[in-house]
Amino acid sequence: IFFRASIMPSVSLCSSQYDYQTLGSVGDAMVTPRSNTCQALTVQAAAMTVLGMAGWGLVFMTFPSVAPTTLFAGNGVQQAQTLSRATTMRMPTVAPPTRVALGATRFEAPVHEQQTATVAPVGLMQRSSAAATYAASEVLLMLSPMVLALTGLWYAWKRSTAPRMAFAGNAGQLSQGKSWTIDMSPTVMHAKVAAPAGADLSTAGVAIPETVVRCPTLDNFHPELVTPEGKDYRAISKLHVMVVGVSVHSTPVEIREKLAVAKEDWPVAIEQLVQYSHIQEAGVLSTCNRMEIYVVASDPKEGVRDVVGWMAQKSGLSHEELSPYLFLRQDGDAVDHVLQVSAGLDSLIMGEGQILSQVKSVHQVGSEAKGFGQYLSALFMQAITAGKRVRSETSIATGAVSVSSAAAELAQMKLPGNTWENVRVSIIGAGKMSKLLVKHLVSKGCTKMTIVNRSMPRAQELQEEFPMADMTIKLSPDLMSVVADSDVIFVASSSTEILIHKEDVASMPAPPANVGGMRRFFDISVPRNTSTELNELENAHVFNVDDLKEVVEANKEARKEAAEAALVLLKDEKASFEGWMTALQAVPTIKRLRGKAEAIRVMELEKAKNKLSDDLTPKQLKTLEDLSRGIMNKMLHAPMQALRGDEDLEAHLGNITVLSRVFNLTEEDEKMQKRKK
C-alpha cells in the first residue's frame, strides 16, 4: 500500500510537464513547477520504499514458513483506473494515455499536448480542507513504513527470545519440561513430542529402540545345557540352534497361559527377542499345549539367559519361578525336538494333525517378520517336510485324536451312562477347535447343541458345514443365559480373559438329574476362559487341557509302533538339514573360486583377441568365448564337488581349507570382483 501510494503518484504526475498534486475532490488541484516537486516526491518515495520494504523483509525473515505473498494482489486494470480517476485533471485536450507498468499493476498517466492548464478557482474553505487532507496523508505515508519496520523488529526480538525446542541432538544438562519420545527407524529419527530446552531427558520417558539390556540378576542364572551327540554346530556355522520352552508334559496350565503369545503377536515377540545382544534369529510357537522360543545364538548360555529374561518380562514371573518348568535343547537336540513336534510325536495326543498346521504358521509368520533368518527358515521348512512325510509313510495318523476329540471323549466318560441322550450341550467359540468338537460330537451321537460366538458369520459357516447337526446360534451377550440352559459346556474361545466366573454360575439353577445334577465345563482354551473357582461349587466342575491325560495314555500305546518308524524317518530329515548347514559354509569359498577363475578366463581371452586379426566374425568370437568358458567349467567341476558333496563335517571343513590355500582364495578377491562388477 505505502509503495503504491508513494512512488506511483510521483511517476504518474512527473510524466507530464506540470505536477498535479491532488488536494481534495477531482478538479481541485494546485499546480507546481515540475523541477521542484518531482525531485522532492522522488526522494520521499525512495525513502519510504526502502524503509517499508526493510520492514516487510524483517517480517518474512521472522516467518520463514509462510508462503511468498503477492503484495499487489487484485486487478491491475481496476487499480489503474482508480488511480487515474484520482490524479487526472480536466485538461483542454488529452492525448491517449501512456501506460507505466510497475510490479503487478499498470498505471496510466495522461500526456497533454498543451503546456498550460486551465484550473478552476478554488475557495478558501476548500483549500483549507484539501491542505488538511494532504498533511494527514503525508504523515500517514511517512509513519506507516516506520511502524511496519518497528513491528518486524519486535517480532524478530520475540522469536530470538522464545524457548528453543530440544530434540535428539540437544546437549547439556536439562531441567524440566514436557515428556517426549523418539520414533527411531533405520533411516528416520522423528521427535513425537518435543521438550523445551531445560527439560531433563533422563526422566522424560525417552523410548528409543536399541539393544535390550536384560535384568542383571540373570547373570547368576546358570542353565543346565547338555552338549548333544553328533555334529558340533558351532564348528559348522559359528552359531548354535536353541529352543527354550514349556509344554503340557511338565508345566501346568497356570504357567503356560501366562507365557502364551497370540499368533498375531508373534512378529512383535520375534522383533523383541532379536534386540537382545546374543540372539541373531528368533521364532515363536505358542499353542494350547506348548510355548516354545527357537533362537540362533552365538553363545548358548547367554542366548538362553536372554530368552529367559524375555519370558520373565512377558509372564511377570521371575526366572527362579520359571526355571523348574523350562526345557532347554541345543543344536542337534533342538533339531530333533522341532522335527518330533511337527510329526506329532511330542503332542499330548500323539499323531494329531493340528500341530503341523501350527508349525507351518511359524514359518509363514516368521517369513514376514524381522529377525526370522535363514537358519530358522530352513529348519522349519525341514520340519514341515518331516511332518508330511511321517504322516504319509507311517500309520501314526490313522485314527488319531486331537485335543478337541479328547475333550469330547472325556466329556462322554464323565456323563452318567456315558451317553449324550437328553444332554444340553453348548460350545463357546466358532474356530478350528470348535469345528473339531462339532465333528466328534456328531460322530458320537450328539447332534443338538448351541454355538456362542462374538460374530454371526463364522458361526453360520460352522452351521452350514454340519447340516446334520441341530445348531442354535447365539452371540456373546447371551453367554450367561446359554450357560444356564446347558449341562455340558465346551470352551474353545480365543479370548485372553476369564469369561465365566464363580459368581455367574452360583446363581444359576441346578442341572437335571440325568446328568447327575452337575454342570460340567471343558475348557480347552489357553489362556483359560473359565475360572477354577467354579470347582468350589457343589453343582459345577471345570476340566482343562491337563485333565485330558486320562484319554491320552490309551492313545500312546496304540501308536507306539508307528512312533518308532517315524523316528527313523526323522533321522534322515535331520541329516538333510545338517547337510544344508555344512554346504552353506562352502558358499563363500565357492564364490571366491568361481570369481577368480572367471577373472583369469576373461583376462586371457582378451589377450588372445588382441593377438588375432581385427576382422574376426561374431561367430568366431562366440566360439572363443564358449571354448574358454568350457575349459573353466571342466577345471572347476572336481573342486566344486569336493566342496558340496562330503557329508563328513571334518572332511568338508578340511576341503574348504585346502582349496582356499591351493588357489590362494581370500576375501580381498571377492571384494575386488564386486568392485569390478
C-alpha positions as CSV (number, residue, x, y, z in Angstrom):
1,I,0.0,0.0,0.0
2,F,2.7,2.5,1.0
3,F,4.8,1.5,-2.0
4,R,1.9,2.3,-4.4
5,A,0.9,5.5,-2.5
6,S,4.4,6.9,-2.5
7,I,6.1,6.0,-5.7
8,M,3.2,5.7,-8.2
9,P,1.8,9.2,-7.9
10,S,5.3,10.6,-8.4
11,V,5.8,8.6,-11.6
12,S,2.3,9.5,-12.8
13,L,2.5,13.2,-12.1
14,C,6.1,13.7,-13.2
15,S,5.4,12.1,-16.5
16,S,3.6,15.4,-17.5
17,Q,5.2,18.8,-17.9
18,Y,3.4,20.0,-14.8
19,D,3.0,18.2,-11.5
20,Y,-0.6,17.8,-10.3
21,Q,-1.0,17.0,-6.6
22,T,-4.4,16.0,-5.6
23,L,-5.8,18.1,-2.7
24,G,-9.4,17.2,-2.5
25,S,-12.1,16.3,-4.9
26,V,-11.5,15.7,-8.5
27,G,-10.9,19.0,-10.3
28,D,-9.5,20.9,-7.2
29,A,-5.8,21.0,-7.7
30,M,-2.8,23.3,-7.5
31,V,0.0,23.3,-10.0
32,T,3.7,23.5,-9.0
33,P,6.7,23.6,-11.3
34,R,8.0,20.2,-12.3
35,S,11.6,20.8,-11.5
36,N,10.9,21.2,-7.7
37,T,8.1,18.8,-7.0
38,C,9.4,15.8,-9.0
39,Q,12.7,15.8,-7.1
40,A,11.0,16.1,-3.7
41,L,8.5,13.4,-4.4
42,T,11.1,11.1,-5.8
43,V,13.3,11.4,-2.7
44,Q,10.4,11.0,-0.4
45,A,9.1,7.9,-2.3
46,A,12.5,6.3,-2.3
47,A,13.0,6.8,1.4
48,M,9.5,5.5,2.2
49,T,10.0,2.4,-0.1
50,V,13.4,1.5,1.4
51,L,12.0,1.7,5.0
52,G,8.8,-0.1,4.2
53,M,10.5,-3.0,2.3
54,A,13.0,-3.4,5.1
55,G,10.1,-3.8,7.4
56,W,8.5,-6.4,5.2
57,G,11.8,-8.2,4.9
58,L,12.1,-8.5,8.6
59,V,8.5,-9.9,8.8
60,F,9.3,-12.5,6.2
61,M,12.5,-13.4,7.9
62,T,10.5,-13.9,11.1
63,F,8.0,-16.2,9.5
64,P,10.2,-18.3,7.1
65,S,7.5,-20.9,6.7
66,V,4.9,-18.5,5.3
67,A,4.5,-18.9,1.5
68,P,5.5,-15.9,-0.7
69,T,2.9,-13.3,-0.6
70,T,1.8,-11.1,-3.5
71,L,1.8,-7.5,-2.3
72,F,-0.1,-6.2,-5.3
73,A,-3.0,-8.6,-5.3
74,G,-6.1,-7.7,-7.3
75,N,-7.0,-6.5,-10.7
76,G,-4.3,-4.2,-12.1
77,V,-6.5,-2.5,-14.6
78,Q,-9.1,-1.6,-12.0
79,Q,-6.4,-0.2,-9.8
80,A,-5.0,1.8,-12.7
81,Q,-8.5,3.2,-13.4
82,T,-9.0,4.2,-9.8
83,L,-5.6,5.9,-9.7
84,S,-6.3,7.6,-13.0
85,R,-9.6,9.0,-11.7
86,A,-7.8,10.4,-8.6
87,T,-5.0,12.0,-10.5
88,T,-6.3,13.1,-13.9
89,M,-7.4,16.7,-14.0
90,R,-9.8,18.3,-16.5
91,M,-7.5,19.5,-19.4
92,P,-8.3,21.2,-22.7
93,T,-7.0,18.4,-24.9
94,V,-5.7,15.0,-23.8
95,A,-3.8,12.5,-26.0
96,P,-4.1,8.8,-25.4
97,P,-2.6,7.9,-22.1
98,T,0.9,6.4,-21.7
99,R,0.9,3.3,-19.5
100,V,3.6,2.9,-17.0
101,A,3.9,-0.8,-15.8
102,L,5.5,-1.2,-12.3
103,G,5.3,-4.5,-10.4
104,A,2.0,-6.2,-10.9
105,T,-0.1,-3.1,-11.6
106,R,-0.3,-0.8,-14.6
107,F,-0.7,2.9,-14.1
108,E,-1.8,5.4,-16.7
109,A,-0.5,8.9,-16.8
110,P,-2.2,11.4,-19.1
111,V,0.2,13.0,-21.7
112,H,-1.0,16.5,-22.6
113,E,-0.4,18.4,-25.8
114,Q,-0.6,21.8,-24.2
115,Q,2.0,23.2,-21.8
116,T,-0.5,25.3,-19.9
117,A,-3.6,24.2,-18.0
118,T,-6.8,25.9,-17.0
119,V,-7.8,25.2,-13.5
120,A,-11.0,26.3,-11.9
121,P,-10.7,28.7,-8.9
122,V,-10.7,27.2,-5.5
123,G,-12.4,28.6,-2.5
124,L,-10.8,29.3,0.9
125,M,-12.7,26.6,2.8
126,Q,-12.0,24.1,0.1
127,R,-8.3,24.9,0.1
128,S,-8.1,24.5,4.0
129,S,-9.9,21.2,3.8
130,A,-7.6,20.0,1.0
131,A,-4.5,21.2,2.8
132,A,-5.5,19.3,6.0
133,T,-6.2,16.1,4.0
134,Y,-2.8,16.4,2.2
135,A,-1.0,16.9,5.5
136,A,-2.7,13.8,7.1
137,S,-1.8,11.7,4.1
138,E,1.8,12.9,4.2
139,V,2.0,11.9,7.9
140,L,0.4,8.5,7.3
141,L,2.7,7.8,4.4
142,M,5.8,8.8,6.5
143,L,4.8,6.8,9.6
144,S,3.5,3.6,8.0
145,P,6.9,2.2,6.9
146,M,8.4,3.2,10.2
147,V,5.7,1.4,12.2
148,L,6.0,-1.6,10.0
149,A,9.8,-1.7,10.4
150,L,9.4,-1.5,14.2
151,T,6.8,-4.3,14.1
152,G,9.2,-6.5,12.2
153,L,12.0,-5.8,14.7
154,W,9.6,-6.6,17.6
155,Y,8.7,-10.0,16.1
156,A,12.3,-10.8,15.4
157,W,13.1,-10.0,19.1
158,K,10.3,-12.2,20.3
159,R,11.5,-15.0,18.1
160,S,15.1,-14.8,19.3
161,T,14.0,-14.8,23.0
162,A,11.4,-17.6,22.6
163,P,12.2,-21.0,24.2
164,R,14.2,-23.3,22.0
165,M,13.0,-26.9,21.4
166,A,15.2,-29.7,22.4
167,F,15.5,-32.7,20.0
168,A,17.7,-35.7,19.8
169,G,20.9,-33.9,19.3
170,N,20.5,-31.4,22.2
171,A,23.4,-31.4,24.6
172,G,23.9,-30.2,28.1
173,Q,22.0,-30.7,31.4
174,L,18.3,-30.1,31.1
175,S,16.0,-29.5,33.9
176,Q,12.2,-29.5,33.3
177,G,9.6,-29.6,30.6
178,K,7.2,-31.8,28.7
179,S,7.9,-35.5,28.2
180,W,9.0,-36.6,24.8
181,T,9.6,-39.8,22.8
182,I,11.6,-40.5,19.7
183,D,10.5,-43.0,17.0
184,M,13.8,-44.1,15.5
185,S,13.8,-46.4,12.4
186,P,17.0,-47.4,10.5
187,T,16.7,-44.3,8.3
188,V,14.4,-41.9,10.1
189,M,14.6,-40.2,13.5
190,H,11.4,-38.3,14.4
191,A,10.5,-36.5,17.6
192,K,6.9,-37.1,18.5
193,V,6.7,-34.6,21.4
194,A,9.4,-32.0,21.7
195,A,10.6,-30.9,25.1
196,P,11.6,-27.3,25.7
197,A,15.2,-26.5,26.5
198,G,15.8,-27.1,30.1
199,A,13.9,-30.4,30.3
200,D,15.5,-33.4,32.0
201,L,15.8,-36.1,29.3
202,S,16.8,-38.6,31.9
203,T,13.2,-38.5,33.3
204,A,11.4,-37.6,30.1
205,G,10.5,-41.2,29.2
206,V,12.6,-41.4,26.0
207,A,11.7,-44.6,24.0
208,I,14.5,-45.5,21.6
209,P,14.6,-49.0,20.0
210,E,18.0,-50.4,20.7
211,T,19.8,-53.5,22.0
212,V,17.8,-54.7,25.1
213,V,19.8,-55.0,28.3
214,R,18.5,-57.9,30.3
215,C,18.0,-57.9,34.1
216,P,21.4,-58.2,35.9
217,T,20.1,-61.0,38.2
218,L,20.0,-63.3,35.2
219,D,23.8,-63.3,35.1
220,N,23.6,-65.6,38.2
221,F,21.3,-67.9,36.3
222,H,23.2,-71.0,35.0
223,P,21.2,-73.0,32.6
224,E,21.8,-76.7,32.5
225,L,22.7,-77.3,28.9
226,V,23.6,-80.8,27.8
227,T,26.1,-81.0,24.9
228,P,24.3,-83.1,22.3
229,E,25.8,-86.0,20.5
230,G,26.6,-85.7,16.8
231,K,27.8,-82.7,14.9
232,D,29.1,-79.5,16.6
233,Y,27.0,-76.8,15.1
234,R,29.5,-74.1,16.1
235,A,32.2,-75.8,14.1
236,I,29.9,-75.7,11.1
237,S,28.4,-72.2,11.3
238,K,29.9,-70.5,14.4
239,L,26.3,-70.4,15.7
240,H,24.0,-72.5,17.9
241,V,20.4,-73.5,17.3
242,M,18.5,-73.4,20.6
243,V,15.0,-74.0,21.9
244,V,13.7,-72.9,25.3
245,G,10.1,-73.6,26.3
246,V,7.4,-75.1,28.4
247,S,5.0,-77.9,27.4
248,V,2.0,-79.8,28.7
249,H,4.2,-82.6,29.7
250,S,5.9,-80.8,32.5
251,T,4.2,-77.4,33.0
252,P,0.8,-76.7,34.5
253,V,-1.7,-74.6,32.5
254,E,-1.4,-71.8,35.1
255,I,2.2,-71.2,34.0
256,R,1.6,-71.8,30.3
257,E,-1.2,-69.3,30.0
258,K,1.0,-66.6,31.4
259,L,3.6,-67.3,28.7
260,A,1.1,-67.8,25.8
261,V,1.5,-65.5,22.8
262,A,-1.4,-64.9,20.3
263,K,-0.5,-65.7,16.7
264,E,-1.0,-62.1,15.7
265,D,1.7,-61.1,18.3
266,W,4.4,-63.5,17.1
267,P,6.1,-60.9,14.8
268,V,6.3,-58.5,17.8
269,A,7.8,-61.1,20.0
270,I,10.4,-62.0,17.3
271,E,11.4,-58.4,16.9
272,Q,11.7,-58.0,20.7
273,L,13.9,-61.2,21.0
274,V,16.4,-60.3,18.3
275,Q,17.0,-57.0,20.1
276,Y,19.0,-59.0,22.7
277,S,22.7,-58.9,22.0
278,H,23.3,-62.6,21.9
279,I,20.3,-63.6,19.7
280,Q,20.7,-63.4,15.9
281,E,17.4,-65.1,14.9
282,A,14.2,-66.0,16.7
283,G,10.9,-67.8,16.1
284,V,7.8,-68.4,18.3
285,L,5.5,-71.4,18.6
286,S,2.6,-71.0,21.0
287,T,-0.3,-73.4,21.2
288,C,-2.6,-74.7,23.9
289,N,-0.1,-77.4,24.7
290,R,3.3,-75.6,24.5
291,M,5.1,-72.2,24.2
292,E,8.5,-72.5,22.7
293,I,11.1,-70.0,21.6
294,Y,13.5,-71.0,18.9
295,V,16.7,-68.9,18.6
296,V,20.0,-68.9,16.8
297,A,22.7,-67.6,19.2
298,S,26.4,-67.1,19.2
299,D,26.8,-68.2,22.8
300,P,24.4,-70.9,24.1
301,K,24.3,-69.9,27.7
302,E,24.0,-66.2,27.0
303,G,21.3,-66.9,24.4
304,V,19.3,-68.9,27.0
305,R,19.6,-66.1,29.6
306,D,18.3,-63.6,27.0
307,V,15.3,-65.8,26.2
308,V,14.5,-66.5,29.9
309,G,14.8,-62.7,30.5
310,W,12.2,-62.1,27.8
311,M,9.9,-64.8,29.2
312,A,10.1,-63.4,32.7
313,Q,9.2,-60.0,31.4
314,K,6.3,-61.4,29.3
315,S,4.8,-63.6,32.1
316,G,5.5,-61.3,35.1
317,L,7.3,-64.3,36.8
318,S,10.9,-64.3,37.9
319,H,13.4,-66.6,36.3
320,E,13.5,-68.6,39.6
321,E,9.8,-69.3,39.3
322,L,10.1,-70.2,35.6
323,S,13.3,-72.3,35.6
324,P,11.7,-75.5,37.2
325,Y,9.3,-75.8,34.2
326,L,11.6,-74.8,31.3
327,F,13.2,-77.4,29.0
328,L,16.3,-76.5,27.0
329,R,17.6,-78.1,23.8
330,Q,20.8,-77.2,21.9
331,D,22.0,-77.9,18.3
332,G,21.2,-81.5,17.3
333,D,18.8,-82.0,20.2
334,A,16.9,-78.8,19.2
335,V,16.6,-80.0,15.6
336,D,15.3,-83.4,16.9
337,H,12.8,-81.6,19.0
338,V,11.2,-79.5,16.3
339,L,11.1,-82.4,13.9
340,Q,9.3,-84.5,16.5
341,V,6.9,-81.7,17.3
342,S,6.0,-81.3,13.6
343,A,5.5,-85.1,13.3
344,G,3.1,-85.1,16.2
345,L,5.4,-87.3,18.4
346,D,5.7,-84.7,21.2
347,S,2.0,-83.8,21.2
348,L,-0.4,-84.6,24.1
349,I,-2.4,-86.6,21.5
350,M,0.3,-88.5,19.6
351,G,-0.1,-88.1,15.8
352,E,-2.5,-85.2,15.9
353,G,-2.7,-83.2,12.7
354,Q,-3.3,-79.7,14.0
355,I,0.3,-79.2,15.2
356,L,1.6,-79.5,11.6
357,S,-0.5,-76.5,10.6
358,Q,0.8,-74.6,13.6
359,V,4.4,-75.3,12.6
360,K,3.5,-74.0,9.1
361,S,2.2,-70.9,10.7
362,V,5.6,-70.4,12.5
363,H,7.3,-70.3,9.1
364,Q,4.6,-68.2,7.4
365,V,4.5,-65.6,10.2
366,G,8.3,-65.6,10.6
367,S,8.9,-65.1,6.9
368,E,7.2,-61.7,7.2
369,A,8.9,-60.7,10.5
370,K,12.3,-59.0,11.1
371,G,14.5,-61.5,12.9
372,F,13.4,-64.8,11.4
373,G,16.6,-65.6,9.4
374,Q,17.9,-68.2,7.0
375,Y,18.8,-70.8,9.6
376,L,15.3,-70.9,11.3
377,S,13.6,-70.6,7.9
378,A,15.5,-73.7,6.6
379,L,14.9,-75.6,9.9
380,F,11.1,-75.1,9.9
381,M,10.9,-75.9,6.2
382,Q,12.6,-79.2,7.0
383,A,10.2,-79.7,9.9
384,I,7.2,-79.2,7.6
385,T,8.6,-81.7,5.2
386,A,9.3,-84.2,8.0
387,G,5.7,-83.8,9.4
388,K,4.2,-84.5,6.0
389,R,6.5,-87.5,5.3
390,V,5.8,-89.1,8.7
391,R,2.0,-88.9,8.2
392,S,2.2,-90.3,4.7
393,E,4.7,-93.1,5.3
394,T,3.6,-94.3,8.7
395,S,0.3,-95.2,10.3
396,I,0.7,-92.6,13.2
397,A,-2.2,-90.5,11.9
398,T,-4.6,-93.4,11.4
399,G,-7.4,-92.9,13.8
400,A,-5.5,-90.2,15.6
401,V,-7.3,-88.0,18.0
402,S,-6.9,-84.3,18.7
403,V,-7.3,-82.1,21.8
404,S,-10.9,-81.5,20.7
405,S,-11.7,-85.1,20.2
406,A,-10.1,-86.0,23.5
407,A,-12.3,-83.4,25.2
408,A,-15.4,-84.9,23.6
409,E,-14.2,-88.4,24.7
410,L,-13.6,-87.2,28.3
411,A,-16.9,-85.5,28.5
412,Q,-18.7,-88.6,27.5
413,M,-16.7,-90.6,30.0
414,K,-17.8,-88.2,32.8
415,L,-21.5,-88.4,32.0
416,P,-23.7,-90.9,33.9
417,G,-24.4,-93.7,31.5
418,N,-21.7,-92.5,29.0
419,T,-24.4,-91.2,26.7
420,W,-25.4,-87.9,25.1
421,E,-29.1,-88.6,25.2
422,N,-31.1,-85.6,26.6
423,V,-27.9,-83.7,27.4
424,R,-27.9,-80.0,26.7
425,V,-24.6,-79.0,25.1
426,S,-23.1,-75.6,24.2
427,I,-19.8,-74.6,22.6
428,I,-18.2,-71.2,23.2
429,G,-16.3,-70.1,20.1
430,A,-16.5,-71.0,16.4
431,G,-12.9,-71.5,15.4
432,K,-10.9,-74.6,14.4
433,M,-11.1,-76.2,17.9
434,S,-14.9,-75.8,17.9
435,K,-15.1,-77.2,14.4
436,L,-13.3,-80.4,15.5
437,L,-15.5,-80.5,18.6
438,V,-18.7,-80.5,16.5
439,K,-17.3,-83.1,14.2
440,H,-16.5,-85.5,17.0
441,L,-19.7,-84.8,19.0
442,V,-21.8,-85.6,15.9
443,S,-19.9,-88.8,15.4
444,K,-20.7,-89.8,19.0
445,G,-24.4,-89.1,18.5
446,C,-24.6,-85.6,20.0
447,T,-26.5,-83.6,17.3
448,K,-28.2,-80.9,19.3
449,M,-26.0,-78.0,20.5
450,T,-25.8,-74.2,20.9
451,I,-22.9,-72.2,19.5
452,V,-22.0,-68.9,21.2
453,N,-19.6,-66.6,19.2
454,R,-18.7,-62.9,19.1
455,S,-19.8,-62.6,15.4
456,M,-22.6,-64.3,13.4
457,P,-20.8,-65.1,10.0
458,R,-18.3,-67.5,11.4
459,A,-20.9,-69.4,13.4
460,Q,-23.1,-69.6,10.4
461,E,-20.2,-71.1,8.4
462,L,-20.0,-73.8,11.1
463,Q,-23.7,-74.4,10.8
464,E,-23.6,-74.7,7.0
465,E,-20.6,-77.2,7.2
466,F,-22.6,-79.6,9.5
467,P,-26.1,-79.6,8.2
468,M,-26.8,-82.9,10.1
469,A,-26.4,-81.1,13.5
470,D,-29.2,-79.1,15.0
471,M,-27.4,-75.9,15.9
472,T,-28.7,-72.8,17.6
473,I,-26.5,-69.7,17.2
474,K,-26.2,-67.1,19.9
475,L,-24.0,-64.1,20.3
476,S,-21.7,-63.2,23.2
477,P,-24.3,-61.0,25.1
478,D,-26.4,-64.2,25.5
479,L,-23.5,-66.2,27.0
480,M,-24.7,-66.5,30.6
481,S,-28.3,-67.4,29.6
482,V,-26.9,-70.2,27.3
483,V,-24.6,-71.5,30.1
484,A,-27.6,-71.6,32.5
485,D,-29.5,-73.7,30.0
486,S,-26.6,-76.1,29.4
487,D,-25.4,-79.2,31.1
488,V,-22.1,-79.6,29.3
489,I,-20.2,-76.5,28.2
490,F,-17.1,-76.7,25.9
491,V,-15.0,-73.5,26.0
492,A,-12.7,-73.1,22.9
493,S,-12.5,-69.3,22.6
494,S,-9.6,-67.2,21.5
495,S,-10.2,-64.7,24.4
496,T,-7.4,-63.9,26.7
497,E,-9.7,-63.2,29.7
498,I,-11.9,-65.2,32.1
499,L,-15.4,-65.3,30.6
500,I,-17.2,-67.4,33.2
501,H,-16.7,-66.7,36.9
502,K,-17.9,-68.4,40.0
503,E,-20.4,-65.7,40.8
504,D,-22.0,-66.1,37.4
505,V,-22.7,-69.8,37.9
506,A,-23.6,-69.8,41.5
507,S,-26.9,-68.1,40.9
508,M,-27.9,-70.5,38.0
509,P,-30.4,-73.3,38.5
510,A,-29.0,-76.7,39.2
511,P,-28.7,-79.1,36.2
512,P,-31.2,-82.0,36.0
513,A,-30.7,-85.5,37.5
514,N,-29.9,-87.2,34.2
515,V,-26.5,-85.5,34.2
516,G,-26.0,-86.1,37.9
517,G,-27.0,-82.6,38.9
518,M,-23.6,-81.4,37.8
519,R,-22.8,-78.7,35.3
520,R,-19.5,-79.7,33.5
521,F,-17.1,-77.2,31.9
522,F,-14.4,-78.5,29.5
523,D,-12.1,-75.6,28.9
524,I,-9.5,-76.3,26.2
525,S,-8.5,-72.7,25.7
526,V,-5.1,-71.4,26.6
527,P,-5.2,-69.0,28.3
528,R,-8.2,-70.4,30.1
529,N,-11.6,-68.7,29.9
530,T,-13.2,-70.4,32.9
531,S,-12.3,-69.7,36.5
532,T,-11.1,-72.6,38.5
533,E,-13.1,-71.3,41.4
534,L,-16.1,-73.0,39.9
535,N,-14.8,-76.2,41.4
536,E,-15.8,-74.8,44.8
537,L,-19.5,-75.0,43.8
538,E,-21.4,-78.2,44.6
539,N,-23.1,-78.4,41.2
540,A,-20.2,-77.4,38.9
541,H,-16.8,-78.7,37.8
542,V,-14.2,-77.5,35.4
543,F,-11.8,-79.7,33.3
544,N,-8.9,-78.2,31.4
545,V,-6.3,-79.4,28.9
546,D,-4.2,-81.1,31.6
547,D,-7.1,-83.3,32.6
548,L,-7.1,-85.0,29.1
549,K,-4.2,-87.2,30.1
550,E,-6.7,-89.9,31.0
551,V,-7.6,-90.3,27.4
552,V,-4.0,-89.7,26.1
553,E,-2.4,-92.8,27.8
554,A,-4.6,-95.2,25.9
555,N,-3.8,-93.4,22.7
556,K,0.0,-93.7,23.2
557,E,0.0,-97.4,23.5
558,A,-1.9,-97.8,20.2
559,R,0.7,-95.7,18.3
560,K,3.9,-97.0,19.8
561,E,5.0,-98.9,16.7
562,A,4.2,-96.0,14.4
563,A,6.2,-93.7,16.6
564,E,9.3,-95.9,16.3
565,A,9.0,-95.9,12.5
566,A,8.6,-92.2,12.5
567,L,11.8,-91.7,14.4
568,V,13.8,-93.5,11.7
569,L,12.4,-91.1,9.1
570,L,13.2,-88.1,11.2
571,K,16.9,-89.1,11.3
572,D,17.0,-88.7,7.5
573,E,15.4,-85.3,7.8
574,K,17.9,-84.2,10.4
575,A,20.8,-85.3,8.2
576,S,19.3,-83.2,5.3
577,F,19.2,-80.1,7.5
578,E,22.8,-80.6,8.8
579,G,24.0,-81.2,5.2
580,W,22.4,-77.9,4.2
581,M,24.2,-76.2,7.1
582,T,27.5,-77.8,6.1
583,A,27.1,-76.8,2.5
584,L,26.3,-73.3,3.5
585,Q,29.8,-72.8,4.9
586,A,31.3,-73.6,1.5
587,V,29.3,-70.8,-0.3
588,P,31.9,-68.1,0.3
589,T,34.7,-70.4,-0.9
590,I,32.7,-71.4,-4.0
591,K,32.0,-67.8,-4.9
592,R,35.7,-66.8,-4.5
593,L,36.9,-69.8,-6.5
594,R,34.5,-69.2,-9.4
595,G,35.1,-65.4,-9.3
596,K,38.9,-65.9,-9.5
597,A,38.6,-68.4,-12.4
598,E,36.2,-66.1,-14.3
599,A,38.7,-63.2,-13.9
600,I,41.5,-65.3,-15.3
601,R,39.3,-66.5,-18.2
602,V,38.3,-63.0,-19.2
603,M,41.9,-61.7,-19.0
604,E,43.4,-64.5,-21.1
605,L,40.5,-64.3,-23.6
606,E,41.2,-60.6,-24.2
607,K,44.9,-61.3,-24.7
608,A,44.0,-63.9,-27.3
609,K,41.7,-61.5,-29.1
610,N,44.4,-58.8,-29.3
611,K,46.8,-61.2,-30.9
612,L,44.3,-62.2,-33.6
613,S,43.2,-60.1,-36.5
614,D,40.6,-57.4,-36.1
615,D,38.3,-58.9,-38.7
616,L,37.0,-61.8,-36.6
617,T,33.4,-62.6,-37.2
618,P,30.8,-62.7,-34.4
619,K,30.6,-66.4,-34.8
620,Q,34.4,-66.8,-34.3
621,L,34.3,-64.6,-31.2
622,K,31.4,-66.6,-29.8
623,T,33.5,-69.8,-30.4
624,L,36.4,-68.4,-28.5
625,E,34.1,-67.3,-25.6
626,D,32.5,-70.8,-25.4
627,L,35.9,-72.5,-25.6
628,S,37.3,-70.5,-22.6
629,R,34.1,-71.0,-20.6
630,G,34.0,-74.7,-21.2
631,I,37.7,-75.2,-20.1
632,M,37.0,-73.2,-16.9
633,N,33.9,-75.2,-16.0
634,K,35.7,-78.6,-16.6
635,M,38.5,-77.5,-14.4
636,L,36.2,-76.3,-11.6
637,H,34.0,-79.4,-11.6
638,A,36.1,-81.6,-9.3
639,P,36.8,-78.8,-6.7
640,M,33.1,-77.9,-6.6
641,Q,32.1,-81.5,-6.0
642,A,34.6,-81.6,-3.2
643,L,33.1,-78.5,-1.6
644,R,29.5,-79.7,-1.9
645,G,29.4,-83.5,-1.6
646,D,31.2,-84.6,1.5
647,E,28.8,-85.3,4.4
648,D,31.6,-85.7,7.0
649,L,32.0,-82.4,8.7
650,E,35.7,-82.6,9.4
651,A,36.5,-83.7,5.8
652,H,34.3,-81.0,4.5
653,L,36.0,-78.3,6.5
654,G,39.3,-79.7,5.5
655,N,38.4,-79.5,1.8
656,I,37.5,-75.8,2.3
657,T,40.8,-75.1,4.0
658,V,42.9,-76.9,1.4
659,L,41.2,-75.4,-1.6
660,S,41.4,-71.9,-0.1
661,R,45.2,-72.4,0.4
662,V,45.9,-74.0,-3.0
663,F,44.0,-71.4,-5.0
664,N,45.0,-68.6,-2.7
665,L,41.4,-67.5,-2.1
666,T,40.9,-64.5,0.1
667,E,38.2,-62.1,1.0
668,E,40.1,-59.4,-1.0
669,D,39.5,-61.4,-4.2
670,E,35.7,-61.4,-3.6
671,K,35.7,-57.7,-2.8
672,M,37.7,-56.9,-5.9
673,Q,35.3,-58.9,-8.1
674,K,32.4,-56.9,-6.6
675,R,34.1,-53.6,-7.4
676,K,34.7,-54.7,-11.0
677,K,31.1,-55.6,-11.4
